[in-house]
Amino acid sequence: MKSVENNKKSNIEEHIKEILDELRFYLSMHGGDLEYIRYENNYVYVRMTGSCYGCELQEHTLNDAIFESLRIEIPEIKGVINVDL
């Protein structure tokens, strides 16, 4: 059973990375970027970098852009958490 769970998590992580790669283009237009850290307990951990790091709109980007894009494709995701440098 553990193998099935690991395989499902691996598939979800690959899908998360694909979605984040698509979003990175839009972040780069404003000098920002993000790094995928991990997927754990239905939360996605990322690190906002470039001009996104410390930006006053960071929470808006995390919740309204990144989380919503992920949630639409992967409904079991509960949130996106930024991991500071």
Secondary structure, DSSP 8 states (H G I E B T S, - for coil): -HHHHHHHHHHHHHHHHHHHHHHHHHHHTTTEEEEEEEEETTEEEEEEEETTTT-TTHHHIIIIIIIHHHHHH-TT--EEEE---
